[in-house]
Amino acid sequence: MRCSVFSSTLTTTALFSTICGLLVSVSGCGGSNDTPTTNDGNSTDMQPATDSVDSNSDRPAQNQPTEHPDLKSPFHVTDATPKSENPKNQKPGQTVGAETSPMKSTPETTAAETATPTTPPPEKANPQPSTPETSKPAKVVESSVQRSPAEIDALINKVGRTPPDWYESTPLKYPKTLDLDWPQPPPKGGWNTNKNVGQYIWSVINENSRNWHSGIRFLHHMLLVHKDNRVVLFRVMVELGRMYHEHLQDYVRAAFWYRQSGVARSGSRFARQRHGAHLAECYWRLGNRAMAIDFLNKLPATYTVIKLWGDLGETDRSEQLAMRAIRAGGAPNQLYLYIGDAHRMAGNFTKAISAYRKVVAVPATGKRKQRIEKDHKRAQANIAAIQVTETLDLSRIPNGSYRASSLGYETQVHVEVVIRDGRITSAKVTQHREKQYYSSLFDTPRRIVQTQGVRGIDTTSGATITSEAIINAATKALTAAMK
């Protein structure tokens, strides 16, 4: 167990420069011409575990991190190429950030996107509704900004090597008892967020938005701890890419760390998980749709890939891949949802409703009965929202604040929308009990305000159910308020 740390006398900028001066990129800082393979390795995209985050207030005191002095350089990286894509201390199919989560295979994937902890954390006693606060996502660079591949490569290489503006003011915090060696699989003995790094990431960082900044700071510290351990270093960099992407929507730094970790390389097991699709989304969000599509074409049809094709407006492609997966034995309840979501995004409401009705027609039986029943409710909520969307007219809504709720992954997600002079001036989540929600609680309301409505809003990667619940609740609130 590595718990010793050393104080730093360098400034944060100097530390970043020192680390990045040692960087030897695995995939290069330019665009990648390599061919990754499949798939998604977290519970959130297919939602078998959770889709959201609660605040720290109801966590046991022993889960709270402890401040530590930093090592010499918070961004230290060397050549992180692992000696083996499947090192002997890592089981095939294991996911980063939830070490006890074996991934179940689905058609057309080498490892599926579903991964739930085999030994889940204990339920919290008397859980309290939480609202999003503190570590909010970075300002999103919208896909309407156009950049050439060379400009995107230069942006990623330049900005990715610099600290975020909040970094220096964020203390390094983690439990003193945490085993920084990060063994895989974790030792037996049940879920222990005070000892196992992956479980600490899953339950303490992912599920608490106020810990997102300190969680990223912790992972930069882990780069230093494992500067001579290429296997763990590789894993840490992938987690950095995931956190910058899913938590903060900092697409520049997400792309930087994904590329440093080798996600863009042919055969990388992390590219076969959701990280490959995330890297493609980074290219799109940073302003080059063609670059995203080119990379996405190299990835097999995982759930995240199918969703991203829909978000890009490639509805036919998304539906084609989903139908192929259904014929090959994929979960129809989930795949028809993605088809419906793609058509809903494109404004093809008749086709969207048709797909959602096919979800409702899937028998809720077998081991996935509860999941299928949830998907039934989700599809029914989407149908109800779509049926009133076309009647929505903001000019007919009096000034005021309007509230409604819709089913998220855990329970109801409550939303408030404010109307002033026929315009949406604000939208926010007022109450929820979601867990792995990532940035959806901030991003989806922002997009509702930006678009001045509820049509054509792409859901947040990794938090589709929560995003849709917010859109559906906003739709209910606004349509009920029309005069």
N, C-alpha and C positions, 0 to 999 in steps of 0.2 A: 504494500500500500504506500503510495507516494503522497505525503501530506506536507512535506517540508517545502517552504517557499522562501524567496529572497526579495528584499525590498529593491525597488528600482529608483535610480537617481536620474534617469533620462526622462525627457518629456515624452508624451504619448506619440507625437509626430515623429520624433527621433526613433522611438521604439519600432513604430510601424516601418520606417525606412530601413532600419537594421534588419528586421525580419524579411521584408520583401526583397532586400538585397541578397538574401540567401535563397530566395525562391528559385527552384528549377521546375518549371511547369511540366506537369505530366502530359497534358494535352496541348500545350502551347497557349499563348495568350491571344493568338489569332483565331480565326474561324476554324472549326473542325470539319474535316472531310471523312472522318471515321464513321463507322456504322454501329451504334449501340443496338442492343436487343430489347427485351421487354420492360419492365412492369412495375407496379406500385407495391410498396411494402408497408403502408401504414393503414391503420383502421379508418382514418377519416374519410378517404375518398369514397370507399364503398360502405362506410359507416357501420362496420360490425361492432365497433367499440363505442366511440364517442365522436362528437363533432364540435366540441366547444370547450369553454373554460370558466371556471368559477374563481372568485377572488380568494385571496389568502386568508381572509378573516376566519374561515371555519376550518382551517387546516390545523392538525395537531401541532403543538409548539415545537416538537422535536423535528418537524420537517422544515423549519425555517433555517435558511442558510446563515452561515457565519462569515463575517468579513475576514479577508486574508490580504496580506501585502502581495503585490504582484511580483512575478518573476521578471527577468531582465527585459523581455520583449513580448507584448501581448499578441503579436502577429507572427511569431517565429514559424517559418516553414522551410523545410528542405525538400528534396525530391521524395515525394510521398508514394511513388509507385510501389505497390506491395509486391513482395516476392512471388505471391501466388494470389490469383483471383479468389481462391477459396482456401485461406490459410487453415491449418489444422485446428486452430483454436476457435474457428468460427463455423457453426453448422450451416449447411446450405439452406437458403431460404430465410435466414434470420434477418430481422429488420433493425435498422439503427433507431435508437431511442425507445425501443420497447423490446428488450433483449429476450424476453420470454415469449415472443410472439412468432410462432411458426407461420409461414405463409402457405395458404392452401392453394393448390393448383386449380386453374380454370383454363378452358380451351384457349388456344392461341397464345398462351403465355408460358414462360418457363417458371414463373413464380407469380402468384396472384397478388392483387393489391389488398386483399383482405388479410389483416393480421391483428389478432386480438390477444391480449396477454393470457397465457394458459393459467397463470396464477394472478388473477386481477387484484388490484388494490382493494382493501376493505371499503365498504360503503361508509360514507360520512354519516355521523349521527346528526339527525335533524338538519339536513342541508338547507341552507338559506339561499333565496334567490340572489343572483349577483348581477351587477351591471358592469359594463366595460369601463376601465379606467387606466390611467397611466400610460404604459409603453405603447403608444399608438403607432400605426404603420407610418412609414416614411411617405412623403408626398409622392404619389404615383406618377410615373412618366407615362402618359396615355399613348396608346398605339397610333394616334393621329399624328404624332411627331414622326417624321420620316428621316431615317438615317441609312446610309450605305453600310454594307458589311464592314468596310474598313473603318468607318466612323464608330460603329458599334464595338469593334475589336479595340479601338483606341480608347473609347470611353470605359470599357470594362477593365482594361489593363491599367488605366490611370486612376480611376476612382476606386476600383476594387482594392488597391494597395493603400488606401488612406483610411483613417479611422472615421466612423460616423461622428456627427457633431455632439452626440450625447455620450460618447464613449469615455472621455476623460473624467466626467462627473459621476460616472457609474462605478460604485465600488465592486471589487471582486468578492463575491459571497458564495459560499457553498458549505455544507455540513463538514465539520472536522473529521467525522467518521467515514466520509465518502471514500470508497476505494478507487483512487484515480487510475489504477491499472486497467480498469474497465474490462475485466475478463468476459469472454463469451464462450459458452452461455454463462449467465451469472450463477454464483453458488446457490445451492439449494437452501431452502429455509423460508420461502414465501416472499411476498412483495415487500421490499425494504428500500424506501427512498432515501434513507440515511446512509446506505452502504453502496447500492448498485447504481452506477452512473445512468444507465439507460432508463431505469425506473424513476430516478430523480428527474431526468429530462421529461419523461412522459407525464408524471403526476404533478410535479412541483413547478416546472417551467412551462410546459405546453398548456396546462390548465389554469394558469394564472397570468393574465396579461401584464400585471405589474412586475412580473419576473422576467419578461422577455429580454429586456436590455441586459439585465445582470446574467441571464442565461447565455446570451451571446458572448458577454465578457468572459464568462466561465469557460466557454469552448475555446476562445482565443488563448486563455491560460493553458488549456489542455494541449494546444499546439506546442507550447513550450515544454510541457511535461513529457510529451511523446516525440520530441524532435528527432530522437534516434530509433524510434519504433515505427517503421514504415506502415505496418498493418493498421495499428491504432490511429496513427496520424491521418491515414487515408479516410478512416471512418469519421474522425473528428471534422475533417474538411467537408465531407458530405453533409454532416449535421449542420455545419455553419451555413452551407448553401440552402438547406431546407429551412432553417430558422429565418434567414434573411428574406427568403421567398414567402413562406407561409405566414410568418408572424408580422413582419414589417413591410412586405411588398417592396423591399429594396432590391429591385431587379438587377441593378448593376453589380452589387456585391454578391448577390445570390449567384449570378452567372460566373463571377470571378472564382468563387470557391468551388462551384460545381466543376468548372473547367480545370482548376488546379487539382481536384480530386480524381480526375480522369473519367467523369461521367460521360464525356463526349467520345470516349475511346471505344472502339469496336470490342464487344465481348464483356464490357464492364458489367458486373452484376448490379451495380447501383444504377446504371443506365437502364437496366431491365426493370428496375422498380420505378416508382413514380418520378424519380429525379430526372430521368431523361425527358419526360413530358414537361416538367417544370423548366428545364433549360430551354426547351423550344418556346415555352410561354415567355420567358425572359426576353428572347430575341424579338418576339412580337411586341411585347409591352415597351421595349426600348426603341421600336420604330422600324422594324424590317420584317414584314409579314412573310415575304418570300423566303427569307433566311429561316424563319420558324417552320414553314411548311417543308422546306428541304430537309431540315433535321427531323421533323416529325415523320416524314416518309420513311425514315430509316428505323423507326420503332414499330414493333408488333402492336397488335390491336388490344391494348390493355384498357381498363375502364377509364383511366386518366387520359389516355390518348384519344379514346372515343369522345370523351367530354370536350377535350381541347379542340378537336376538329369541329365540333358544334359551335364552340365559342368563337372560332375563327370565321364562322359563317359558312363553313363547308358542310352544309346539312346533309347532302346526298352521301358524301364520303362517310360522315359519322354514322348515318343510318345503315349504309352498306356494311361497314365493319361490325356494327352491333348485330345485324341480322346474321352475318356469317358466324359470329360467336354463339348466337342462340342455336343455330343449326348444328354447331359443333358441341352443344351441350352446356353452354354458359347459362347463368342464372337469368331467366327471362324477366323476372320481376325487376331486376336492376337494369338490364339492358334496354327494356322497353321504356323505363324511366329516362334513360339517357337519350333515346330517340325522341321521346316527348319533349324533353328539355331543349334539344337542338331545334325542333320545329317551333317551340314556344319562343325561343330567342329570335328566330327568323320571322316571327309573326304569322306562321302557318298554323293558326289556331285549330282548324278542323283536323289536321293531321296530328297535332299535339294531343288533342282530346282523344283521338282514335288510339294513339299509342298508350296514353294513360289508362284507357279502359281495358287495354290488354293486360296491363299490370294488375288491375283489379280482378281480372279473370283468372289469374294464376292461383291454383289451389294452395292454401296455407297449410301445408302438411310437412311432416318430416322434421329433421333437425333444425331447419331454417324457418320453422313456423313463425316464430316471433318476428324475425326480420321481414318475412313476407307480409305479415299483418301490418307492420309499420309502413311498408312500401304501399300497401293498399290505402292506408290513411293519407299518406303523402300524395299519391296519385289523385285521390278524391279531392284533397285540398287544392291541388293544382287545377283540376277541372273546374271547381267552383270559382276560383280566382279568374281563370280565363274567361268564363262565361259572363263575367261582369266587366272585364277589362275594356272591351270595346265601347261600353256605355260611359266610361269615365270621362268627365268633363270638369276640369279644375275651375272653370269660370262659374260653375253652378254651386260651388262650395263656399259657404260663408267663411269669413276670417275666423280662425280659431285653431285649437289643438284637438286632434282626433286620435283615438286609441283603438287598437284591436289586437288580437293575438292569433297565432296559427301554430300548429304542431311542428316542433323542431325534432331533433334526434332524441332528446331526453323527454322534455315536456313542452308546454306552450312557451312560445317566444312572444313577448309583449313589445309592441312598437307604438311610438307616438309620432305623428306627422303634423306639422304646423303649416297652415295656409294663410297667406297674406295677399290680398288683391289678386286672387286667381293664380298664385304661384306657390310652389312648395318652397318654404324658406328653411325648413329643417326637418330631419327625420332621424330618429334614434331608437335604439333598443333600450327599453326602460326596465325590463326584468327578464331573466332567463336562468336556466339551470343546465345549460350546455357545458361541455367540457373541452373537447378538442376543437374549438371553434375557429382557431387561428385568427385571421384578420377580418372574417366575415362580419362581425358585429360593428366594425367601423367602415369597412369598404362598401358593403351593400347599401346602407343608408346614404353614404356619400354619392353613390351612383344614382340613387333615386332622386336626390336633389339635382344632380348634374343633368339627368335626362328629363327632369320635370314630369315624371310619370313612372309607370311600372312595366313598361313594355321594352323588350330588347335588352334587358340587363343580364349580363353573363354572371353566373354565380362564382363565388370565390373558390379557387382550387383547394381541394382538401376539406372543404366545408360546404358542400353542395346543399345538404339538407337544411342547415342553418340559414344559408343565404335564401333559399326558396321560402322558408318560413317567414323571413323578414319581408320578402316581396309580397307574399300572400297576405300577411297581416296588414301591410300598408295598403294593399288593394282593398281589403275589407273595410278598413278605416275610412278611406277616401270615398268609396262608392256609397257607403252608408250615410255619409255626410252630405251628399248631393241633394239639392232642393229641386 
